[in-house]
Amino acid sequence: MRIAVQEVPFDLGEESARFAAGCSASGAIVTFTGVVRDVAGGLEAMEIEHYPGMTESALNDIAAQAVARWSLEDALVIHRHGRLGPGEMIMMVATAARHRKDAFEAAEFLMDYLKSRAPFWKREITSDGATWVNARSEDEDALSRW
C-alpha cells in the first residue's frame, strides 16, 4: 500500500505500470484519475491545501480499511496539492483484488472518501477572484453508502 501527497505531477502510465507489476495474484486492477475541470469556463487554477502529516495519516487509515474490507492485494492513493490548472491530474487511486467487483468497489470507496472527507481544502481561482469549494451533499450521499 502506498500513499503519496505531493506537489509535483505524476506520470499516470508509470504509476499504473509500477502498481500492476506488484500485483501478480490479482485478477483485477482498477485505476481512476481525477483531473481539474473547468465547469463554468473561467477557471484559471485550483489551489489545494492540506496539513502535512495529518493528511497522510488520514489517507493511510482509509486505504488500510479498503485493503481489509475488500481483501485487496494492494492499494495506491496519490493526491496532489498546490496550484493546478484545468486539465491537470489531481489524484489517482489504484486497487488490486482477486476479482473485479472487489477492485471496483474498493476504488469507489477510496474516491468517495477523498471527495468528501480527506483533509484537503480547495480554492478555485477565476478572473473574478478566489472562492473556497464547499462540500456537496452528493459527495456526502455517495460516502454514506459505505
FISE-649629 format. One record per residue (C-alpha): residue in three letters; x, y negated, z negated. Coordinates in nm, 3 decimals, always signed. Layout:
BEGIN
<r pati="ALA" c1="X" c2="Y" c3="Z"/>
...
END
This chain:
BEGIN
<r pati="MET" c1="+0.000" c2="+0.000" c3="+0.000"/>
<r pati="ARG" c1="+0.138" c2="-0.338" c3="+0.094"/>
<r pati="ILE" c1="+0.011" c2="-0.686" c3="+0.015"/>
<r pati="ALA" c1="+0.168" c2="-0.994" c3="+0.175"/>
<r pati="VAL" c1="+0.068" c2="-1.356" c3="+0.113"/>
<r pati="GLN" c1="+0.278" c2="-1.567" c3="+0.344"/>
<r pati="GLU" c1="+0.301" c2="-1.896" c3="+0.527"/>
<r pati="VAL" c1="+0.472" c2="-1.761" c3="+0.838"/>
<r pati="PRO" c1="+0.279" c2="-1.598" c3="+1.123"/>
<r pati="PHE" c1="+0.277" c2="-1.220" c3="+1.152"/>
<r pati="ASP" c1="+0.305" c2="-1.005" c3="+1.463"/>
<r pati="LEU" c1="-0.015" c2="-0.802" c3="+1.491"/>
<r pati="GLY" c1="+0.140" c2="-0.537" c3="+1.715"/>
<r pati="GLU" c1="+0.444" c2="-0.488" c3="+1.493"/>
<r pati="GLU" c1="+0.237" c2="-0.474" c3="+1.174"/>
<r pati="SER" c1="-0.010" c2="-0.228" c3="+1.326"/>
<r pati="ALA" c1="+0.265" c2="-0.003" c3="+1.459"/>
<r pati="ARG" c1="+0.456" c2="-0.005" c3="+1.127"/>
<r pati="PHE" c1="+0.140" c2="+0.074" c3="+0.936"/>
<r pati="ALA" c1="+0.039" c2="+0.358" c3="+1.170"/>
<r pati="ALA" c1="+0.388" c2="+0.512" c3="+1.162"/>
<r pati="GLY" c1="+0.349" c2="+0.582" c3="+0.792"/>
<r pati="CYS" c1="+0.006" c2="+0.744" c3="+0.816"/>
<r pati="SER" c1="+0.060" c2="+1.088" c3="+0.971"/>
<r pati="ALA" c1="-0.201" c2="+1.258" c3="+0.751"/>
<r pati="SER" c1="-0.482" c2="+1.025" c3="+0.859"/>
<r pati="GLY" c1="-0.729" c2="+1.086" c3="+1.139"/>
<r pati="ALA" c1="-0.841" c2="+0.722" c3="+1.145"/>
<r pati="ILE" c1="-0.670" c2="+0.386" c3="+1.124"/>
<r pati="VAL" c1="-0.879" c2="+0.070" c3="+1.124"/>
<r pati="THR" c1="-0.735" c2="-0.278" c3="+1.167"/>
<r pati="PHE" c1="-0.905" c2="-0.615" c3="+1.151"/>
<r pati="THR" c1="-0.758" c2="-0.956" c3="+1.215"/>
<r pati="GLY" c1="-0.921" c2="-1.284" c3="+1.115"/>
<r pati="VAL" c1="-0.847" c2="-1.600" c3="+1.314"/>
<r pati="VAL" c1="-0.912" c2="-1.970" c3="+1.261"/>
<r pati="ARG" c1="-1.225" c2="-2.057" c3="+1.456"/>
<r pati="ASP" c1="-1.334" c2="-2.397" c3="+1.575"/>
<r pati="VAL" c1="-1.710" c2="-2.366" c3="+1.532"/>
<r pati="ALA" c1="-1.803" c2="-2.732" c3="+1.583"/>
<r pati="GLY" c1="-1.540" c2="-2.807" c3="+1.846"/>
<r pati="GLY" c1="-1.345" c2="-3.067" c3="+1.648"/>
<r pati="LEU" c1="-1.123" c2="-2.866" c3="+1.415"/>
<r pati="GLU" c1="-0.761" c2="-2.984" c3="+1.411"/>
<r pati="ALA" c1="-0.640" c2="-2.746" c3="+1.141"/>
<r pati="MET" c1="-0.734" c2="-2.542" c3="+0.838"/>
<r pati="GLU" c1="-0.528" c2="-2.569" c3="+0.522"/>
<r pati="ILE" c1="-0.528" c2="-2.267" c3="+0.294"/>
<r pati="GLU" c1="-0.407" c2="-2.295" c3="-0.064"/>
<r pati="HIS" c1="-0.351" c2="-2.030" c3="-0.331"/>
<r pati="TYR" c1="-0.185" c2="-1.972" c3="-0.667"/>
<r pati="PRO" c1="+0.128" c2="-1.757" c3="-0.617"/>
<r pati="GLY" c1="+0.131" c2="-1.456" c3="-0.844"/>
<r pati="MET" c1="-0.239" c2="-1.473" c3="-0.923"/>
<r pati="THR" c1="-0.336" c2="-1.421" c3="-0.558"/>
<r pati="GLU" c1="-0.106" c2="-1.125" c3="-0.503"/>
<r pati="SER" c1="-0.225" c2="-0.963" c3="-0.826"/>
<r pati="ALA" c1="-0.591" c2="-1.001" c3="-0.727"/>
<r pati="LEU" c1="-0.526" c2="-0.858" c3="-0.380"/>
<r pati="ASN" c1="-0.328" c2="-0.567" c3="-0.523"/>
<r pati="ASP" c1="-0.614" c2="-0.485" c3="-0.761"/>
<r pati="ILE" c1="-0.879" c2="-0.482" c3="-0.489"/>
<r pati="ALA" c1="-0.661" c2="-0.285" c3="-0.246"/>
<r pati="ALA" c1="-0.594" c2="-0.025" c3="-0.517"/>
<r pati="GLN" c1="-0.971" c2="+0.002" c3="-0.572"/>
<r pati="ALA" c1="-1.020" c2="+0.063" c3="-0.199"/>
<r pati="VAL" c1="-0.745" c2="+0.327" c3="-0.188"/>
<r pati="ALA" c1="-0.901" c2="+0.514" c3="-0.480"/>
<r pati="ARG" c1="-1.264" c2="+0.480" c3="-0.374"/>
<r pati="TRP" c1="-1.216" c2="+0.598" c3="-0.015"/>
<r pati="SER" c1="-0.915" c2="+0.827" c3="-0.072"/>
<r pati="LEU" c1="-0.706" c2="+0.620" c3="+0.167"/>
<r pati="GLU" c1="-0.363" c2="+0.732" c3="+0.273"/>
<r pati="ASP" c1="-0.260" c2="+0.367" c3="+0.290"/>
<r pati="ALA" c1="-0.387" c2="+0.009" c3="+0.297"/>
<r pati="LEU" c1="-0.239" c2="-0.320" c3="+0.415"/>
<r pati="VAL" c1="-0.352" c2="-0.676" c3="+0.347"/>
<r pati="ILE" c1="-0.174" c2="-0.976" c3="+0.496"/>
<r pati="HIS" c1="-0.312" c2="-1.324" c3="+0.428"/>
<r pati="ARG" c1="-0.156" c2="-1.650" c3="+0.535"/>
<r pati="HIS" c1="-0.158" c2="-1.985" c3="+0.361"/>
<r pati="GLY" c1="-0.057" c2="-2.334" c3="+0.465"/>
<r pati="ARG" c1="-0.168" c2="-2.527" c3="+0.771"/>
<r pati="LEU" c1="-0.311" c2="-2.320" c3="+1.057"/>
<r pati="GLY" c1="-0.453" c2="-2.432" c3="+1.390"/>
<r pati="PRO" c1="-0.753" c2="-2.299" c3="+1.582"/>
<r pati="GLY" c1="-0.684" c2="-1.953" c3="+1.721"/>
<r pati="GLU" c1="-0.407" c2="-1.871" c3="+1.473"/>
<r pati="MET" c1="-0.428" c2="-1.547" c3="+1.276"/>
<r pati="ILE" c1="-0.523" c2="-1.596" c3="+0.911"/>
<r pati="MET" c1="-0.529" c2="-1.240" c3="+0.786"/>
<r pati="MET" c1="-0.502" c2="-0.873" c3="+0.868"/>
<r pati="VAL" c1="-0.646" c2="-0.567" c3="+0.698"/>
<r pati="ALA" c1="-0.549" c2="-0.212" c3="+0.785"/>
<r pati="THR" c1="-0.676" c2="+0.110" c3="+0.631"/>
<r pati="ALA" c1="-0.586" c2="+0.473" c3="+0.696"/>
<r pati="ALA" c1="-0.801" c2="+0.770" c3="+0.596"/>
<r pati="ARG" c1="-0.865" c2="+1.129" c3="+0.696"/>
<r pati="HIS" c1="-1.198" c2="+1.028" c3="+0.850"/>
<r pati="ARG" c1="-1.315" c2="+0.714" c3="+1.034"/>
<r pati="LYS" c1="-1.611" c2="+0.640" c3="+0.807"/>
<r pati="ASP" c1="-1.383" c2="+0.601" c3="+0.506"/>
<r pati="ALA" c1="-1.134" c2="+0.388" c3="+0.700"/>
<r pati="PHE" c1="-1.409" c2="+0.159" c3="+0.834"/>
<r pati="GLU" c1="-1.589" c2="+0.123" c3="+0.501"/>
<r pati="ALA" c1="-1.268" c2="+0.051" c3="+0.312"/>
<r pati="ALA" c1="-1.169" c2="-0.212" c3="+0.568"/>
<r pati="GLU" c1="-1.511" c2="-0.377" c3="+0.543"/>
<r pati="PHE" c1="-1.489" c2="-0.372" c3="+0.163"/>
<r pati="LEU" c1="-1.150" c2="-0.544" c3="+0.173"/>
<r pati="MET" c1="-1.268" c2="-0.802" c3="+0.428"/>
<r pati="ASP" c1="-1.581" c2="-0.881" c3="+0.228"/>
<r pati="TYR" c1="-1.368" c2="-0.929" c3="-0.083"/>
<r pati="LEU" c1="-1.120" c2="-1.152" c3="+0.100"/>
<r pati="LYS" c1="-1.400" c2="-1.367" c3="+0.238"/>
<r pati="SER" c1="-1.588" c2="-1.416" c3="-0.088"/>
<r pati="ARG" c1="-1.368" c2="-1.358" c3="-0.393"/>
<r pati="ALA" c1="-0.999" c2="-1.372" c3="-0.309"/>
<r pati="PRO" c1="-0.837" c2="-1.674" c3="-0.475"/>
<r pati="PHE" c1="-0.781" c2="-1.885" c3="-0.164"/>
<r pati="TRP" c1="-0.909" c2="-2.237" c3="-0.109"/>
<r pati="LYS" c1="-0.970" c2="-2.360" c3="+0.244"/>
<r pati="ARG" c1="-0.996" c2="-2.712" c3="+0.376"/>
<r pati="GLU" c1="-1.098" c2="-2.799" c3="+0.731"/>
<r pati="ILE" c1="-0.921" c2="-3.097" c3="+0.889"/>
<r pati="THR" c1="-1.101" c2="-3.286" c3="+1.168"/>
<r pati="SER" c1="-1.068" c2="-3.633" c3="+1.316"/>
<r pati="ASP" c1="-1.334" c2="-3.739" c3="+1.062"/>
<r pati="GLY" c1="-1.124" c2="-3.626" c3="+0.765"/>
<r pati="ALA" c1="-1.086" c2="-3.320" c3="+0.542"/>
<r pati="THR" c1="-1.362" c2="-3.109" c3="+0.389"/>
<r pati="TRP" c1="-1.333" c2="-2.817" c3="+0.148"/>
<r pati="VAL" c1="-1.502" c2="-2.499" c3="+0.276"/>
<r pati="ASN" c1="-1.779" c2="-2.390" c3="+0.041"/>
<r pati="ALA" c1="-1.869" c2="-2.031" c3="-0.039"/>
<r pati="ARG" c1="-2.150" c2="-1.898" c3="+0.178"/>
<r pati="SER" c1="-2.440" c2="-1.693" c3="+0.045"/>
<r pati="GLU" c1="-2.400" c2="-1.449" c3="+0.338"/>
<r pati="ASP" c1="-2.049" c2="-1.367" c3="+0.218"/>
<r pati="GLU" c1="-2.171" c2="-1.301" c3="-0.135"/>
<r pati="ASP" c1="-2.454" c2="-1.086" c3="+0.002"/>
<r pati="ALA" c1="-2.205" c2="-0.881" c3="+0.203"/>
<r pati="LEU" c1="-1.993" c2="-0.819" c3="-0.106"/>
<r pati="SER" c1="-2.294" c2="-0.721" c3="-0.317"/>
<r pati="ARG" c1="-2.347" c2="-0.402" c3="-0.115"/>
<r pati="TRP" c1="-2.029" c2="-0.255" c3="-0.261"/>
END
